[in-house]
Amino acid sequence: MNEKKLKAAISEAERFLSRAKELGKLLSEQEKKRIPGEIFYRDHFPKECGSVRRASMDLTRALSDLRRYD
């Protein structure tokens, strides 16, 4: 484990958390707008979900690099 890999993993973790929190806000705002008993079209936010997935994959790769011996 070296400092460069550790910093990269921290950076990816922060990016993932930022994107996940942003998506969480969008989902909670959408839920607040929902009127009980009505049919409600739910937007799945494909762009935001995709960015969360991508950040998750990048974080996974950074963590595996961190664990790898050099």
PQR file with spaces between the fields and no chain letter, atoms N, CA, C, O and H, PARSE charges and radii, in Angstrom:
ATOM       1  N    MET     1       0.849   -1.167    0.000 -0.4000 1.5000
ATOM       2  CA   MET     1       0.000    0.000    0.000 -0.0000 2.0000
ATOM       3  C    MET     1       0.899    1.235    0.000  0.5500 1.7000
ATOM       4  O    MET     1       1.794    1.371    0.834 -0.5500 1.4000
ATOM       5  N    ASN     2       0.642    2.124   -0.948 -0.4000 1.5000
ATOM       6  CA   ASN     2       1.430    3.349   -0.960 -0.0000 2.0000
ATOM       7  C    ASN     2       0.509    4.569   -0.924  0.5500 1.7000
ATOM       8  O    ASN     2      -0.708    4.459   -1.077 -0.5500 1.4000
ATOM       9  H    ASN     2      -0.085    2.013   -1.625  0.4000 1.0000
ATOM      10  N    GLU     3       1.119    5.720   -0.720 -0.4000 1.5000
ATOM      11  CA   GLU     3       0.345    6.948   -0.532 -0.0000 2.0000
ATOM      12  C    GLU     3      -0.451    7.332   -1.783  0.5500 1.7000
ATOM      13  O    GLU     3      -1.577    7.820   -1.679 -0.5500 1.4000
ATOM      14  H    GLU     3       2.107    5.810   -0.595  0.4000 1.0000
ATOM      15  N    LYS     4       0.127    7.113   -2.951 -0.4000 1.5000
ATOM      16  CA   LYS     4      -0.554    7.468   -4.201 -0.0000 2.0000
ATOM      17  C    LYS     4      -1.853    6.672   -4.370  0.5500 1.7000
ATOM      18  O    LYS     4      -2.893    7.229   -4.722 -0.5500 1.4000
ATOM      19  H    LYS     4       1.041    6.716   -3.035  0.4000 1.0000
ATOM      20  N    LYS     5      -1.776    5.364   -4.114 -0.4000 1.5000
ATOM      21  CA   LYS     5      -2.961    4.518   -4.239 -0.0000 2.0000
ATOM      22  C    LYS     5      -3.997    4.859   -3.173  0.5500 1.7000
ATOM      23  O    LYS     5      -5.200    4.817   -3.433 -0.5500 1.4000
ATOM      24  H    LYS     5      -0.931    4.912   -3.829  0.4000 1.0000
ATOM      25  N    LEU     6      -3.533    5.191   -1.988 -0.4000 1.5000
ATOM      26  CA   LEU     6      -4.446    5.562   -0.912 -0.0000 2.0000
ATOM      27  C    LEU     6      -5.197    6.848   -1.267  0.5500 1.7000
ATOM      28  O    LEU     6      -6.409    6.936   -1.070 -0.5500 1.4000
ATOM      29  H    LEU     6      -2.557    5.224   -1.776  0.4000 1.0000
ATOM      30  N    LYS     7      -4.482    7.834   -1.786 -0.4000 1.5000
ATOM      31  CA   LYS     7      -5.122    9.090   -2.187 -0.0000 2.0000
ATOM      32  C    LYS     7      -6.126    8.867   -3.319  0.5500 1.7000
ATOM      33  O    LYS     7      -7.190    9.485   -3.344 -0.5500 1.4000
ATOM      34  H    LYS     7      -3.498    7.762   -1.947  0.4000 1.0000
ATOM      35  N    ALA     8      -5.784    7.988   -4.245 -0.4000 1.5000
ATOM      36  CA   ALA     8      -6.699    7.683   -5.352 -0.0000 2.0000
ATOM      37  C    ALA     8      -7.978    7.030   -4.826  0.5500 1.7000
ATOM      38  O    ALA     8      -9.075    7.364   -5.273 -0.5500 1.4000
ATOM      39  H    ALA     8      -4.920    7.485   -4.225  0.4000 1.0000
ATOM      40  N    ALA     9      -7.839    6.104   -3.879 -0.4000 1.5000
ATOM      41  CA   ALA     9      -9.009    5.433   -3.306 -0.0000 2.0000
ATOM      42  C    ALA     9      -9.880    6.426   -2.538  0.5500 1.7000
ATOM      43  O    ALA     9     -11.107    6.373   -2.626 -0.5500 1.4000
ATOM      44  H    ALA     9      -6.948    5.833   -3.516  0.4000 1.0000
ATOM      45  N    ILE    10      -9.259    7.322   -1.793 -0.4000 1.5000
ATOM      46  CA   ILE    10     -10.015    8.336   -1.052 -0.0000 2.0000
ATOM      47  C    ILE    10     -10.768    9.248   -2.015  0.5500 1.7000
ATOM      48  O    ILE    10     -11.931    9.581   -1.786 -0.5500 1.4000
ATOM      49  H    ILE    10      -8.263    7.366   -1.722  0.4000 1.0000
ATOM      50  N    SER    11     -10.106    9.642   -3.078 -0.4000 1.5000
ATOM      51  CA   SER    11     -10.736   10.507   -4.078 -0.0000 2.0000
ATOM      52  C    SER    11     -11.942    9.826   -4.720  0.5500 1.7000
ATOM      53  O    SER    11     -12.989   10.449   -4.893 -0.5500 1.4000
ATOM      54  H    SER    11      -9.162    9.371   -3.264  0.4000 1.0000
ATOM      55  N    GLU    12     -11.797    8.557   -5.070 -0.4000 1.5000
ATOM      56  CA   GLU    12     -12.905    7.814   -5.676 -0.0000 2.0000
ATOM      57  C    GLU    12     -14.046    7.625   -4.683  0.5500 1.7000
ATOM      58  O    GLU    12     -15.215    7.687   -5.064 -0.5500 1.4000
ATOM      59  H    GLU    12     -10.947    8.050   -4.929  0.4000 1.0000
ATOM      60  N    ALA    13     -13.718    7.397   -3.418 -0.4000 1.5000
ATOM      61  CA   ALA    13     -14.757    7.243   -2.397 -0.0000 2.0000
ATOM      62  C    ALA    13     -15.548    8.541   -2.236  0.5500 1.7000
ATOM      63  O    ALA    13     -16.773    8.515   -2.116 -0.5500 1.4000
ATOM      64  H    ALA    13     -12.768    7.347   -3.109  0.4000 1.0000
ATOM      65  N    GLU    14     -14.853    9.660   -2.234 -0.4000 1.5000
ATOM      66  CA   GLU    14     -15.530   10.954   -2.118 -0.0000 2.0000
ATOM      67  C    GLU    14     -16.411   11.222   -3.332  0.5500 1.7000
ATOM      68  O    GLU    14     -17.510   11.760   -3.201 -0.5500 1.4000
ATOM      69  H    GLU    14     -13.858    9.681   -2.331  0.4000 1.0000
ATOM      70  N    ARG    15     -15.927   10.848   -4.508 -0.4000 1.5000
ATOM      71  CA   ARG    15     -16.718   11.041   -5.730 -0.0000 2.0000
ATOM      72  C    ARG    15     -17.974   10.175   -5.695  0.5500 1.7000
ATOM      73  O    ARG    15     -19.059   10.625   -6.061 -0.5500 1.4000
ATOM      74  H    ARG    15     -15.034   10.411   -4.614  0.4000 1.0000
ATOM      75  N    PHE    16     -17.814    8.924   -5.250 -0.4000 1.5000
ATOM      76  CA   PHE    16     -18.964    8.029   -5.148 -0.0000 2.0000
ATOM      77  C    PHE    16     -19.995    8.576   -4.164  0.5500 1.7000
ATOM      78  O    PHE    16     -21.187    8.616   -4.469 -0.5500 1.4000
ATOM      79  H    PHE    16     -16.932    8.559   -4.953  0.4000 1.0000
ATOM      80  N    LEU    17     -19.538    8.998   -2.986 -0.4000 1.5000
ATOM      81  CA   LEU    17     -20.463    9.524   -1.984 -0.0000 2.0000
ATOM      82  C    LEU    17     -21.191   10.768   -2.486  0.5500 1.7000
ATOM      83  O    LEU    17     -22.383   10.939   -2.232 -0.5500 1.4000
ATOM      84  H    LEU    17     -18.570    8.965   -2.738  0.4000 1.0000
ATOM      85  N    SER    18     -20.486   11.619   -3.188 -0.4000 1.5000
ATOM      86  CA   SER    18     -21.097   12.832   -3.730 -0.0000 2.0000
ATOM      87  C    SER    18     -22.213   12.490   -4.713  0.5500 1.7000
ATOM      88  O    SER    18     -23.306   13.051   -4.643 -0.5500 1.4000
ATOM      89  H    SER    18     -19.518   11.479   -3.395  0.4000 1.0000
ATOM      90  N    ARG    19     -21.930   11.572   -5.622 -0.4000 1.5000
ATOM      91  CA   ARG    19     -22.935   11.184   -6.620 -0.0000 2.0000
ATOM      92  C    ARG    19     -24.117   10.467   -5.966  0.5500 1.7000
ATOM      93  O    ARG    19     -25.268   10.691   -6.340 -0.5500 1.4000
ATOM      94  H    ARG    19     -21.041   11.116   -5.678  0.4000 1.0000
ATOM      95  N    ALA    20     -23.827    9.604   -4.986 -0.4000 1.5000
ATOM      96  CA   ALA    20     -24.894    8.861   -4.319 -0.0000 2.0000
ATOM      97  C    ALA    20     -25.803    9.802   -3.524  0.5500 1.7000
ATOM      98  O    ALA    20     -27.021    9.630   -3.524 -0.5500 1.4000
ATOM      99  H    ALA    20     -22.891    9.422   -4.683  0.4000 1.0000
ATOM     100  N    LYS    21     -25.227   10.783   -2.857 -0.4000 1.5000
ATOM     101  CA   LYS    21     -26.034   11.746   -2.099 -0.0000 2.0000
ATOM     102  C    LYS    21     -26.899   12.581   -3.034  0.5500 1.7000
ATOM     103  O    LYS    21     -28.054   12.874   -2.722 -0.5500 1.4000
ATOM     104  H    LYS    21     -24.237   10.923   -2.857  0.4000 1.0000
ATOM     105  N    GLU    22     -26.344   12.962   -4.176 -0.4000 1.5000
ATOM     106  CA   GLU    22     -27.101   13.734   -5.167 -0.0000 2.0000
ATOM     107  C    GLU    22     -28.306   12.940   -5.657  0.5500 1.7000
ATOM     108  O    GLU    22     -29.407   13.481   -5.764 -0.5500 1.4000
ATOM     109  H    GLU    22     -25.406   12.724   -4.429  0.4000 1.0000
ATOM     110  N    LEU    23     -28.102   11.665   -5.955 -0.4000 1.5000
ATOM     111  CA   LEU    23     -29.198   10.812   -6.397 -0.0000 2.0000
ATOM     112  C    LEU    23     -30.220   10.634   -5.279  0.5500 1.7000
ATOM     113  O    LEU    23     -31.424   10.643   -5.533 -0.5500 1.4000
ATOM     114  H    LEU    23     -27.208   11.226   -5.869  0.4000 1.0000
ATOM     115  N    GLY    24     -29.750   10.472   -4.052 -0.4000 1.5000
ATOM     116  CA   GLY    24     -30.661   10.343   -2.917 -0.0000 2.0000
ATOM     117  C    GLY    24     -31.557   11.561   -2.760  0.5500 1.7000
ATOM     118  O    GLY    24     -32.745   11.426   -2.464 -0.5500 1.4000
ATOM     119  H    GLY    24     -28.771   10.465   -3.846  0.4000 1.0000
ATOM     120  N    LYS    25     -30.998   12.745   -2.955 -0.4000 1.5000
ATOM     121  CA   LYS    25     -31.796   13.976   -2.874 -0.0000 2.0000
ATOM     122  C    LYS    25     -32.875   13.995   -3.953  0.5500 1.7000
ATOM     123  O    LYS    25     -34.026   14.340   -3.685 -0.5500 1.4000
ATOM     124  H    LYS    25     -30.033   12.855   -3.195  0.4000 1.0000
ATOM     125  N    LEU    26     -32.496   13.623   -5.167 -0.4000 1.5000
ATOM     126  CA   LEU    26     -33.468   13.611   -6.263 -0.0000 2.0000
ATOM     127  C    LEU    26     -34.607   12.639   -5.978  0.5500 1.7000
ATOM     128  O    LEU    26     -35.773   12.956   -6.215 -0.5500 1.4000
ATOM     129  H    LEU    26     -31.561   13.343   -5.385  0.4000 1.0000
ATOM     130  N    LEU    27     -34.272   11.463   -5.472 -0.4000 1.5000
ATOM     131  CA   LEU    27     -35.300   10.464   -5.183 -0.0000 2.0000
ATOM     132  C    LEU    27     -36.216   10.912   -4.052  0.5500 1.7000
ATOM     133  O    LEU    27     -37.427   10.699   -4.118 -0.5500 1.4000
ATOM     134  H    LEU    27     -33.325   11.205   -5.279  0.4000 1.0000
ATOM     135  N    SER    28     -35.653   11.532   -3.011 -0.4000 1.5000
ATOM     136  CA   SER    28     -36.499   11.980   -1.901 -0.0000 2.0000
ATOM     137  C    SER    28     -37.380   13.155   -2.319  0.5500 1.7000
ATOM     138  O    SER    28     -38.529   13.242   -1.883 -0.5500 1.4000
ATOM     139  H    SER    28     -34.669   11.705   -2.958  0.4000 1.0000
ATOM     140  N    GLU    29     -36.866   14.065   -3.157 -0.4000 1.5000
ATOM     141  CA   GLU    29     -37.687   15.170   -3.663 -0.0000 2.0000
ATOM     142  C    GLU    29     -38.840   14.645   -4.506  0.5500 1.7000
ATOM     143  O    GLU    29     -39.959   15.153   -4.435 -0.5500 1.4000
ATOM     144  H    GLU    29     -35.933   13.995   -3.511  0.4000 1.0000
ATOM     145  N    GLN    30     -38.557   13.631   -5.297 -0.4000 1.5000
ATOM     146  CA   GLN    30     -39.597   13.049   -6.134 -0.0000 2.0000
ATOM     147  C    GLN    30     -40.665   12.385   -5.268  0.5500 1.7000
ATOM     148  O    GLN    30     -41.854   12.482   -5.568 -0.5500 1.4000
ATOM     149  H    GLN    30     -37.648   13.218   -5.355  0.4000 1.0000
ATOM     150  N    GLU    31     -40.253   11.719   -4.209 -0.4000 1.5000
ATOM     151  CA   GLU    31     -41.203   11.046   -3.326 -0.0000 2.0000
ATOM     152  C    GLU    31     -42.087   12.061   -2.599  0.5500 1.7000
ATOM     153  O    GLU    31     -43.261   11.790   -2.351 -0.5500 1.4000
ATOM     154  H    GLU    31     -39.287   11.640   -3.965  0.4000 1.0000
ATOM     155  N    LYS    32     -41.536   13.221   -2.258 -0.4000 1.5000
ATOM     156  CA   LYS    32     -42.326   14.267   -1.588 -0.0000 2.0000
ATOM     157  C    LYS    32     -43.425   14.801   -2.499  0.5500 1.7000
ATOM     158  O    LYS    32     -44.482   15.208   -2.017 -0.5500 1.4000
ATOM     159  H    LYS    32     -40.582   13.442   -2.460  0.4000 1.0000
ATOM     160  N    LYS    33     -43.190   14.806   -3.797 -0.4000 1.5000
ATOM     161  CA   LYS    33     -44.165   15.317   -4.758 -0.0000 2.0000
ATOM     162  C    LYS    33     -45.302   14.331   -5.011  0.5500 1.7000
ATOM     163  O    LYS    33     -46.344   14.701   -5.551 -0.5500 1.4000
ATOM     164  H    LYS    33     -42.331   14.476   -4.189  0.4000 1.0000
ATOM     165  N    ARG    34     -45.097   13.091   -4.621 -0.4000 1.5000
ATOM     166  CA   ARG    34     -46.093   12.057   -4.888 -0.0000 2.0000
ATOM     167  C    ARG    34     -47.337   12.281   -4.035  0.5500 1.7000
ATOM     168  O    ARG    34     -47.240   12.549   -2.838 -0.5500 1.4000
ATOM     169  H    ARG    34     -44.250   12.791   -4.182  0.4000 1.0000
ATOM     170  N    ILE    35     -48.496   12.169   -4.657 -0.4000 1.5000
ATOM     171  CA   ILE    35     -49.767   12.298   -3.948 -0.0000 2.0000
ATOM     172  C    ILE    35     -50.287   10.885   -3.698  0.5500 1.7000
ATOM     173  O    ILE    35     -50.464   10.122   -4.648 -0.5500 1.4000
ATOM     174  H    ILE    35     -48.575   11.951   -5.629  0.4000 1.0000
ATOM     175  N    PRO    36     -50.538   10.520   -2.425 -0.5600 1.5000
ATOM     176  CA   PRO    36     -51.011    9.166   -2.115  0.2800 2.0000
ATOM     177  C    PRO    36     -52.297    8.828   -2.874  0.5500 1.7000
ATOM     178  O    PRO    36     -53.213    9.647   -2.964 -0.5500 1.4000
ATOM     179  N    GLY    37     -52.347    7.639   -3.403 -0.4000 1.5000
ATOM     180  CA   GLY    37     -53.522    7.164   -4.109 -0.0000 2.0000
ATOM     181  C    GLY    37     -53.531    7.466   -5.596  0.5500 1.7000
ATOM     182  O    GLY    37     -54.351    6.911   -6.328 -0.5500 1.4000
ATOM     183  H    GLY    37     -51.604    6.975   -3.329  0.4000 1.0000
ATOM     184  N    GLU    38     -52.660    8.313   -6.051 -0.4000 1.5000
ATOM     185  CA   GLU    38     -52.614    8.640   -7.470 -0.0000 2.0000
ATOM     186  C    GLU    38     -51.576    7.786   -8.182  0.5500 1.7000
ATOM     187  O    GLU    38     -50.577    7.363   -7.600 -0.5500 1.4000
ATOM     188  H    GLU    38     -51.994    8.764   -5.457  0.4000 1.0000
ATOM     189  N    ILE    39     -51.841    7.549   -9.443 -0.4000 1.5000
ATOM     190  CA   ILE    39     -50.838    6.880  -10.262 -0.0000 2.0000
ATOM     191  C    ILE    39     -49.729    7.889  -10.491  0.5500 1.7000
ATOM     192  O    ILE    39     -49.976    9.029  -10.884 -0.5500 1.4000
ATOM     193  H    ILE    39     -52.653    7.892   -9.917  0.4000 1.0000
ATOM     194  N    PHE    40     -48.537    7.464  -10.245 -0.4000 1.5000
ATOM     195  CA   PHE    40     -47.415    8.401  -10.274 -0.0000 2.0000
ATOM     196  C    PHE    40     -46.330    7.849  -11.167  0.5500 1.7000
ATOM     197  O    PHE    40     -45.865    6.725  -10.978 -0.5500 1.4000
ATOM     198  H    PHE    40     -48.337    6.538   -9.926  0.4000 1.0000
ATOM     199  N    TYR    41     -45.931    8.645  -12.140 -0.4000 1.5000
ATOM     200  CA   TYR    41     -44.818    8.249  -12.990 -0.0000 2.0000
ATOM     201  C    TYR    41     -43.531    8.537  -12.246  0.5500 1.7000
ATOM     202  O    TYR    41     -43.272    9.677  -11.860 -0.5500 1.4000
ATOM     203  H    TYR    41     -46.309    9.558  -12.293  0.4000 1.0000
ATOM     204  N    ARG    42     -42.744    7.533  -12.048 -0.4000 1.5000
ATOM     205  CA   ARG    42     -41.493    7.690  -11.320 -0.0000 2.0000
ATOM     206  C    ARG    42     -40.344    7.770  -12.314  0.5500 1.7000
ATOM     207  O    ARG    42     -40.124    6.860  -13.113 -0.5500 1.4000
ATOM     208  H    ARG    42     -42.954    6.607  -12.362  0.4000 1.0000
ATOM     209  N    ASP    43     -39.632    8.861  -12.246 -0.4000 1.5000
ATOM     210  CA   ASP    43     -38.447    9.011  -13.084 -0.0000 2.0000
ATOM     211  C    ASP    43     -37.323    8.214  -12.431  0.5500 1.7000
ATOM     212  O    ASP    43     -37.088    8.334  -11.229 -0.5500 1.4000
ATOM     213  H    ASP    43     -39.811    9.600  -11.597  0.4000 1.0000
ATOM     214  N    HIS    44     -36.644    7.418  -13.209 -0.4000 1.5000
ATOM     215  CA   HIS    44     -35.571    6.585  -12.655 -0.0000 2.0000
ATOM     216  C    HIS    44     -34.210    7.261  -12.740  0.5500 1.7000
ATOM     217  O    HIS    44     -33.198    6.669  -12.366 -0.5500 1.4000
ATOM     218  H    HIS    44     -36.835    7.321  -14.185  0.4000 1.0000
ATOM     219  N    PHE    45     -34.179    8.492  -13.227 -0.4000 1.5000
ATOM     220  CA   PHE    45     -32.948    9.272  -13.303 -0.0000 2.0000
ATOM     221  C    PHE    45     -31.794    8.454  -13.898  0.5500 1.7000
ATOM     222  O    PHE    45     -30.808    8.191  -13.209 -0.5500 1.4000
ATOM     223  H    PHE    45     -35.001    8.974  -13.531  0.4000 1.0000
ATOM     224  N    PRO    46     -31.906    8.053  -15.164 -0.5600 1.5000
ATOM     225  CA   PRO    46     -30.879    7.187  -15.753  0.2800 2.0000
ATOM     226  C    PRO    46     -29.479    7.801  -15.771  0.5500 1.7000
ATOM     227  O    PRO    46     -28.490    7.097  -15.566 -0.5500 1.4000
ATOM     228  N    LYS    47     -29.393    9.097  -16.014 -0.4000 1.5000
ATOM     229  CA   LYS    47     -28.078    9.743  -16.050 -0.0000 2.0000
ATOM     230  C    LYS    47     -27.415    9.692  -14.674  0.5500 1.7000
ATOM     231  O    LYS    47     -26.236    9.359  -14.556 -0.5500 1.4000
ATOM     232  H    LYS    47     -30.197    9.669  -16.181  0.4000 1.0000
ATOM     233  N    GLU    48     -28.177   10.021  -13.645 -0.4000 1.5000
ATOM     234  CA   GLU    48     -27.632   10.040  -12.294 -0.0000 2.0000
ATOM     235  C    GLU    48     -27.331    8.628  -11.787  0.5500 1.7000
ATOM     236  O    GLU    48     -26.311    8.404  -11.134 -0.5500 1.4000
ATOM     237  H    GLU    48     -29.135   10.291  -13.741  0.4000 1.0000
ATOM     238  N    CYS    49     -28.217    7.680  -12.088 -0.4000 1.5000
ATOM     239  CA   CYS    49     -27.970    6.290  -11.676 -0.0000 2.0000
ATOM     240  C    CYS    49     -26.725    5.740  -12.367  0.5500 1.7000
ATOM     241  O    CYS    49     -25.936    5.018  -11.759 -0.5500 1.4000
ATOM     242  H    CYS    49     -29.045    7.862  -12.618  0.4000 1.0000
ATOM     243  N    GLY    50     -26.559    6.083  -13.625 -0.4000 1.5000
ATOM     244  CA   GLY    50     -25.373    5.648  -14.358 -0.0000 2.0000
ATOM     245  C    GLY    50     -24.100    6.218  -13.773  0.5500 1.7000
ATOM     246  O    GLY    50     -23.081    5.531  -13.702 -0.5500 1.4000
ATOM     247  H    GLY    50     -27.201    6.670  -14.120  0.4000 1.0000
ATOM     248  N    SER    51     -24.154    7.482  -13.352 -0.4000 1.5000
ATOM     249  CA   SER    51     -22.945    8.079  -12.774 -0.0000 2.0000
ATOM     250  C    SER    51     -22.626    7.465  -11.418  0.5500 1.7000
ATOM     251  O    SER    51     -21.455    7.348  -11.055 -0.5500 1.4000
ATOM     252  H    SER    51     -24.982    8.040  -13.410  0.4000 1.0000
ATOM     253  N    VAL    52     -23.655    7.068  -10.659 -0.4000 1.5000
ATOM     254  CA   VAL    52     -23.414    6.380   -9.380 -0.0000 2.0000
ATOM     255  C    VAL    52     -22.796    5.013   -9.636  0.5500 1.7000
ATOM     256  O    VAL    52     -21.852    4.617   -8.952 -0.5500 1.4000
ATOM     257  H    VAL    52     -24.606    7.163  -10.953  0.4000 1.0000
ATOM     258  N    ARG    53     -23.329    4.290  -10.622 -0.4000 1.5000
ATOM     259  CA   ARG    53     -22.757    2.978  -10.955 -0.0000 2.0000
ATOM     260  C    ARG    53     -21.304    3.096  -11.405  0.5500 1.7000
ATOM     261  O    ARG    53     -20.451    2.309  -10.996 -0.5500 1.4000
ATOM     262  H    ARG    53     -24.096    4.611  -11.177  0.4000 1.0000
ATOM     263  N    ARG    54     -21.036    4.078  -12.245 -0.4000 1.5000
ATOM     264  CA   ARG    54     -19.668    4.277  -12.741 -0.0000 2.0000
ATOM     265  C    ARG    54     -18.726    4.627  -11.595  0.5500 1.7000
ATOM     266  O    ARG    54     -17.613    4.106  -11.523 -0.5500 1.4000
ATOM     267  H    ARG    54     -21.729    4.718  -12.577  0.4000 1.0000
ATOM     268  N    ALA    55     -19.165    5.505  -10.702 -0.4000 1.5000
ATOM     269  CA   ALA    55     -18.338    5.876   -9.556 -0.0000 2.0000
ATOM     270  C    ALA    55     -18.099    4.666   -8.658  0.5500 1.7000
ATOM     271  O    ALA    55     -17.016    4.515   -8.092 -0.5500 1.4000
ATOM     272  H    ALA    55     -20.069    5.928  -10.760  0.4000 1.0000
ATOM     273  N    SER    56     -19.103    3.808   -8.527 -0.4000 1.5000
ATOM     274  CA   SER    56     -18.964    2.596   -7.725 -0.0000 2.0000
ATOM     275  C    SER    56     -17.929    1.651   -8.334  0.5500 1.7000
ATOM     276  O    SER    56     -17.102    1.078   -7.624 -0.5500 1.4000
ATOM     277  H    SER    56     -19.983    3.931   -8.987  0.4000 1.0000
ATOM     278  N    MET    57     -17.984    1.495   -9.655 -0.4000 1.5000
ATOM     279  CA   MET    57     -17.002    0.629  -10.322 -0.0000 2.0000
ATOM     280  C    MET    57     -15.589    1.188  -10.197  0.5500 1.7000
ATOM     281  O    MET    57     -14.638    0.441   -9.971 -0.5500 1.4000
ATOM     282  H    MET    57     -18.656    1.960  -10.233  0.4000 1.0000
ATOM     283  N    ASP    58     -15.454    2.506  -10.346 -0.4000 1.5000
ATOM     284  CA   ASP    58     -14.137    3.128  -10.210 -0.0000 2.0000
ATOM     285  C    ASP    58     -13.605    2.994   -8.787  0.5500 1.7000
ATOM     286  O    ASP    58     -12.410    2.781   -8.582 -0.5500 1.4000
ATOM     287  H    ASP    58     -16.227    3.114  -10.530  0.4000 1.0000
ATOM     288  N    LEU    59     -14.495    3.117   -7.808 -0.4000 1.5000
ATOM     289  CA   LEU    59     -14.093    2.939   -6.409 -0.0000 2.0000
ATOM     290  C    LEU    59     -13.642    1.501   -6.164  0.5500 1.7000
ATOM     291  O    LEU    59     -12.638    1.269   -5.490 -0.5500 1.4000
ATOM     292  H    LEU    59     -15.466    3.290   -7.975  0.4000 1.0000
ATOM     293  N    THR    60     -14.375    0.548   -6.706 -0.4000 1.5000
ATOM     294  CA   THR    60     -13.998   -0.862   -6.561 -0.0000 2.0000
ATOM     295  C    THR    60     -12.610   -1.116   -7.137  0.5500 1.7000
ATOM     296  O    THR    60     -11.794   -1.808   -6.529 -0.5500 1.4000
ATOM     297  H    THR    60     -15.191    0.737   -7.254  0.4000 1.0000
ATOM     298  N    ARG    61     -12.352   -0.556   -8.301 -0.4000 1.5000
ATOM     299  CA   ARG    61     -11.039   -0.727   -8.924 -0.0000 2.0000
ATOM     300  C    ARG    61      -9.941   -0.070   -8.088  0.5500 1.7000
ATOM     301  O    ARG    61      -8.871   -0.654   -7.916 -0.5500 1.4000
ATOM     302  H    ARG    61     -13.016    0.006   -8.795  0.4000 1.0000
ATOM     303  N    ALA    62     -10.188    1.131   -7.566 -0.4000 1.5000
ATOM     304  CA   ALA    62      -9.192    1.824   -6.744 -0.0000 2.0000
ATOM     305  C    ALA    62      -8.906    1.038   -5.466  0.5500 1.7000
ATOM     306  O    ALA    62      -7.761    0.973   -5.018 -0.5500 1.4000
ATOM     307  H    ALA    62     -11.058    1.605   -7.705  0.4000 1.0000
ATOM     308  N    LEU    63      -9.944    0.444   -4.881 -0.4000 1.5000
ATOM     309  CA   LEU    63      -9.735   -0.348   -3.665 -0.0000 2.0000
ATOM     310  C    LEU    63      -8.968   -1.632   -3.959  0.5500 1.7000
ATOM     311  O    LEU    63      -8.138   -2.057   -3.156 -0.5500 1.4000
ATOM     312  H    LEU    63     -10.874    0.497   -5.245  0.4000 1.0000
ATOM     313  N    SER    64      -9.239   -2.250   -5.104 -0.4000 1.5000
ATOM     314  CA   SER    64      -8.490   -3.463   -5.440 -0.0000 2.0000
ATOM     315  C    SER    64      -7.031   -3.130   -5.733  0.5500 1.7000
ATOM     316  O    SER    64      -6.139   -3.904   -5.386 -0.5500 1.4000
ATOM     317  H    SER    64      -9.914   -1.905   -5.757  0.4000 1.0000
ATOM     318  N    ASP    65      -6.780   -1.987   -6.369 -0.4000 1.5000
ATOM     319  CA   ASP    65      -5.398   -1.544   -6.588 -0.0000 2.0000
ATOM     320  C    ASP    65      -4.703   -1.277   -5.260  0.5500 1.7000
ATOM     321  O    ASP    65      -3.513   -1.552   -5.102 -0.5500 1.4000
ATOM     322  H    ASP    65      -7.505   -1.359   -6.652  0.4000 1.0000
ATOM     323  N    LEU    66      -5.453   -0.741   -4.316 -0.4000 1.5000
ATOM     324  CA   LEU    66      -4.899   -0.437   -2.998 -0.0000 2.0000
ATOM     325  C    LEU    66      -4.462   -1.720   -2.281  0.5500 1.7000
ATOM     326  O    LEU    66      -3.437   -1.740   -1.600 -0.5500 1.4000
ATOM     327  H    LEU    66      -6.419   -0.518   -4.445  0.4000 1.0000
ATOM     328  N    ARG    67      -5.244   -2.782   -2.441 -0.4000 1.5000
ATOM     329  CA   ARG    67      -4.926   -4.049   -1.771 -0.0000 2.0000
ATOM     330  C    ARG    67      -3.830   -4.839   -2.471  0.5500 1.7000
ATOM     331  O    ARG    67      -3.206   -5.711   -1.865 -0.5500 1.4000
ATOM     332  H    ARG    67      -6.077   -2.766   -2.995  0.4000 1.0000
ATOM     333  N    ARG    68      -3.596   -4.541   -3.737 -0.4000 1.5000
ATOM     334  CA   ARG    68      -2.613   -5.282   -4.526 -0.0000 2.0000
ATOM     335  C    ARG    68      -1.189   -4.969   -4.051  0.5500 1.7000
ATOM     336  O    ARG    68      -0.838   -3.817   -3.793 -0.5500 1.4000
ATOM     337  H    ARG    68      -4.102   -3.833   -4.229  0.4000 1.0000
ATOM     338  N    TYR    69      -0.394   -6.017   -3.946 -0.4000 1.5000
ATOM     339  CA   TYR    69       1.014   -5.834   -3.574 -0.0000 2.0000
ATOM     340  C    TYR    69       1.815   -5.455   -4.804  0.5500 1.7000
ATOM     341  O    TYR    69       1.559   -5.955   -5.899 -0.5500 1.4000
ATOM     342  H    TYR    69      -0.679   -6.953   -4.155  0.4000 1.0000
ATOM     343  N    ASP    70       2.775   -4.581   -4.626 -0.4000 1.5000
ATOM     344  CA   ASP    70       3.651   -4.176   -5.740 -0.0000 2.0000
ATOM     345  C    ASP    70       5.025   -4.765   -5.577  0.5500 1.7000
ATOM     346  O    ASP    70       5.898   -4.536   -6.414 -0.5500 1.4000
ATOM     347  H    ASP    70       2.984   -4.175   -3.736  0.4000 1.0000
